[in-house]
Every structure is written in structure tokens, then in C-alpha cells.
Amino acid sequence: MKLLLLGCGGQIGWELQRSLAPLGELVALDHDSTGLKADFSRPEELADTVRKVRPQVIVNAAAHTAVDKAESEPELARKINATAPGVLADAAREVGAWMVHYSTDYVFDGSGSRPWREEDSTGPLSVYGQTKLEGEQLIARNCKRHLIFRTSWVYAARGGNFAKTMLRLGSERDHLTVIDDQFGAPTGADLVADVTAHAIREVLHDAGKAGLYHLVAAGETTWNGYARFVLEQARAAGVELKASPDTVEAVPSSAFPTPARRPHNSRLDTGKLQGAFGLTLPRWQTGVARMLRETLFSGTTTP
């Protein structure tokens, strides 16, 4: 089997290079790859790449994820998050391939407190959320053999992330101020990648499992709770910090105005995913603690 991975340099894409490798021959491309074209700002070139590779599975981990910047460049965000995935899905149908894609909790309006289910009405608050929703819709329309995973609050040991930022700030300041009215589940890129590989194996044997799924770690917290957990873990590991969990002040989102509105409720119900694929998703603390151990012991505590 041949798999085409696009966006291999991002957090999820990097982990996918590991998780997809045992499934078959993996062609991994990023926007700056030489030879085969994988620049999502040029969607017209993507179909040609698919025709040349002729994969059985296309996995798209590329996206315009600069949420605030998307507000000032909506056309580029739409091209990368919607038009390009739609082109890929059309090309996937043409060569008989499966299309795997990642979306976001930002397709919802963030109201209420109940975890969002796949069938709930959408209502994006931002250009980013709207363009990601459009991407979902184009994929579903253009290629029946698809898997779309909505996830949220993604982190990885590689590159910068919220936890590393908290460690850096906690070493510089004795008091931190972090939002406490946005709820979600920090989700490791490694978990997303491993579930993806498992799901691909399943749908190749049972096409009836195609469709849209929510994929996040179990449990919930706020950014404030997340920050406190990070500092607790670091102190337990013997890291010297000026700030402590008790000095992390809780403030509302309004304390940090941003160009793009963030959803207050980013909880996602994963019951459909766990039932369809026979999975048990670990609690968010498990993955974050593991990532922190890797980060702390490697000595890379700054973004």
C-alpha cells in the first residue's frame, strides 16, 4: 500500500511519519518539498501530485492554523483550509484513494457546556473556523471514502506549545495570569497520529466506518488548569520555578482581546470514535505529563 502524507513538518504531520510508516510505502511532503508539489497556497498543483503518486490513502495534515492572522488574510486561509482539501478529495476520488483530514472544535460557536457531538449544528466564530468547516464540507462532497477528525488544543514535544511557554514564563515571573473560561482537552499529536493509523487499517477492511469523528484526549480543563498542571509536574520533577500553581491567576477571555473570537466550550464527545474503532482514549493529563517528562529531561523548556 502507498500513502501520501501532506504537511509532514507540522506537529501532527511529524508524528504521522512515525505512525503511518508500518502501513506501507509512505511519501511524505511539506509545502517546501522539492520535486512533487505540496504547496497548499497553490491548490491546482495538488491534483497533479496525487495523479503522479497514485496512493491508496491521502492523509492531509496541512492547514492554515494562525487563528488571529486568518482574520486579516481570509482568502489565503480559505485557499489552504478549504479549496486545497477540496481539490485533494476530488483527486482522491479520481484515483480511488481514501482521504484523511483534520478539522477543529472551532467549527462550533462554543456555547453551552455539553461536549459537542458530530451531528450538532455548527457555527464558527472566526475565519479559521469557517474555512475549516468549508474544508470538511468539500471533502464530504467530493470523496465518499473519507475520514475527518476534529480535534482541539493540540500539542507536541517537538516545537513550541502552551506548556513550554508556561515553563518559560514560570521561570521568569512569580505570578502568571491565564484564562479560565475556555474549556477543552489538551490532545497530543502523537495520540492523534496513532488513532489515525488504527482507523486507516479499520476502514480499509470496513468502508462503512468512513465519516466524521471527534478525536481528543479524555477529560477536560481550562487553560488556567492546564497551566497549573504544567507547573505542578515541573516542580515535582525538581525544576526551579519562580511561579507556583497557587500563583496562577484566573481571568476571563476578555482580559486578553484577540482579533479572532475563541469558543468558550471546546469539549468534544468522542463516543462515536471509541465505539466505531474499539478505542479507549487516555486522559489529557497522561499525555501532557509524558510530553513534559520528554521536554524537561531533554532540556528544551523554551519555545
N, C-alpha and C positions, 0 to 999 in steps of 0.2 A: 504494500500500500504506500502511496505517496501523499504527503501532507504539505500544504503550503501555509506557512505562518507569516503573517504580515504584522509589522510593529514589534519586531523581536527585541528591540532595545529598551522598551518600556518596562515598568515594574512587572506587569502580568506577562508580557511577552518574553522577558528574560527567564521567568520560571517555566513558561511553556516550552522553551527549548529543552529543558530537562525532562518535563513530564511527557511530552509527545514523542521524544526520541525512541522509546521502546515500541511504539506502534508501527513504525515503518520508516521509509526514507523521508527525511524532513528537509524541506527547502525553506530556510528562514531568512526573511528580508526585512529591511528597515527603510525609512524614507531616503537615506543617503546611500543605499546599496548600489554597487556598480553592476553593470550588465542588465539583469532583469529589473524592470521599473516597479517601484513600490511607493511612489510619492503621492499621497492622498490629496494633495493640492492639484494634482493632475489626474483626475478620475478616469479620463479617456484612455490612459496608458495601462490601467489595471487589467482591463479585459484582455489585452494582448498578452500580458504576463500569465494570466490564467490559461489562455489557449496554448502558450508555449510549454508551461509546466504540466498541464493536464492532470491535476491532483484528484484524488478521491475525496479529500477533505480540505476545505479552506478555513483557516482559523484567523479571524481578524482581531488583533489586539491593538490596532492603531486608533487614535482618537484625538480630537482637539479637547484637551482637558483643562485648559486655563479658563476656569469658570468666569472670572471677572473680565478677562481680556475679550472673551467671546461677545460681551455686550457691545464692545466698540468695533468688532470685526465679524458681524453676523454672517456675512456672505462666505467668508473663509471657513467659519465654524460649520456652516451648513454644507459646504462642499466636502469637508473632511468627515463630518459625523453622519451625514445623510446621503448626499449624492454618491460619494465613493462607495460606501457599503451597498447601496442600491445597485451600482454597476457591478460590483463583485458578485452579488446574489444572482443577477441576471447571467453573468458569465458562469457561475456555478451551475445553474440550471442547464446552460448550453452544453457543458462538458459532463454533466451527470454527477456533479460533486455535492457533498454536504457543505453547508455554510454555517460556521460557528461565529458568534458575535457577542460582544459585551455591551451592556447598557447600564443604566443607573437609577437610583432612587429619585433623582431629580426630575423624572418624568411625572412625579406626583406633586400635589400642591402642599404637602407637609402638614395638612390639618389633622386633627384628632390625635388619638393615642394608640389606636389599634394597629398592629402590623399590617402593612399593605399586602393584599393578595394579587396574583397575576391578573385576575379578571376585574379588579377595581378600576373605576374611571380615572383617567389621567388628567393632569392639569399643571403643566410645567410653569415655574415661576420665572425662568430665565431663558436666555438664548441657548445656553448649553443644554438645558433640559429639553427645550423644544426641538433642537436639532437632533438630539439623541433619540427622542420619540419618533421623529420623522425617519430616522435610520431604521428603527425597529419595523416601522410600517412598510417601508420599501423592501426590506428583506423578506418579510412575511408575504408580501405581494409577489415578489419576483422569484422566490425559491421555496417550494414547499418543504424541501428537505433541509430544515434549518434548526439550529439550537441558539437561542438568545438567552443569555444570563444577565439579569440585573443584579448588580452588586453595589456596595457602598463603603465609604471610609477605608479604601484600600491602602495598605502599607506594605513595605518590603524592607528587608535588611539592607538591600542594595539601594544606594541613592538617598535622597533626603526624605524625611517623613515627619509627622507630627511628634512622635515620641523622641526622635533625635533633637528636634527643636526644643522640646521641653527640657531635655537633659542639658542642652547648652544654656538655655535661659536659667535653669535651676542652679547651674554652676556660677552664673554671673550675678544673679539677683536673689535677695532673700524673700521676695514677695512676687507672686505671679497672679495675673488676672486672666481667667479663662471662662469662656461662655458655658452656661449651664442650662440652656433652654432648647438645645438641639439634641435629639435622641437618635441613636443608631448603634451599630455593632462594628467595631474595628475588624477588618477582614484581611487576612494575609494573602498576598499574591500567590504564595505557594499553595494555599488551600484552594484558591480559585483554579489554579493550573491543574492540580491533582484531580479535582472533581471534573474538570473539563475532559481530561484524558479518560477517566472512567466512563463518563457519559458518551463520549465518542464510540468507545467499544460497544456500549449497550445499543446505541441507535443503529449501528451498522448491522446488528442482528435483529433489531426490532424497530422498524421505521415509525411505528405508532407512537414512539416516545419523543418524536420531534415536537418542537414548540418553544414556548417562553417559560422560563423558570427564574425564581428568585434564589440567589446564592450569596449568603452572608454567614458569618460565624454566629453561634448561638448566644443568646443573652442580649443585653442592651446596656448602654451607659450614655453619659453626656461627654462633651469634650472636656469638661471640668473633671468628671470622674475618671476619664481616660488619663488626664494629666496626673491626677493624684496617684493612680495605679502605677504609672511610669516611675514617679519619684519614690514610691514605696519599694518597688522592685530594685531600683538603683541603690537606694540606701541599704537594703538587705544584702546587696552584693558588695557592699563596702565602698561604694562610690561617694566621694566627698562632695556634698552639695550645700549651697547656701540656703536654698529653699527647702521646705519640707511639705509633705502633703497637707498639713494644717495651715500653711501659709498660701495656699492656692485659693484666691478669692473667686467666688461665683458671681458672674454678671450676666445680664441678658444680651442677646444678639445686638440689640440697639446700641450697645457700648462700643461696638466695632462696625460701623457702617461700611458696606461694600457695594460696588456697582451692581452685582447680581444678588438677588434675594436667595437665601438658603432656606430649605424646608426645615421646619421645626421637628417634624416627625419623619425620620428616615428608617423607621423599623420596617423590615421586610419579612413576611411569612414564608418560611422555606418548607412547609409541609408537602407541597406538591413535588418538589425536587427530591426530598428524602424518601417519599413514598414511591416515586417512579423508579428511582435508581438504587433503592435499598441502602441509603446512606444515613449516618449519624454525624451531624456537624458539631465540631468541638466548640466549647465556649470561647468567647473572644479573648478572655484572659490567658488561656493556654497558648494561643498563637503569639500574643504580644509578649508574654514572658519569655517564650523561646526566642523570638526576634531580639529582645533586649539582651539575653544571655550571649547571643551571637555578636551583637553590636558592642556590648561592654567588653567582652573578652578580646575582641579584635582591636579595641582601642579607637574605634571610629564613632565618636559620640557627637560629632557635629555634622550638620547637613553639608 
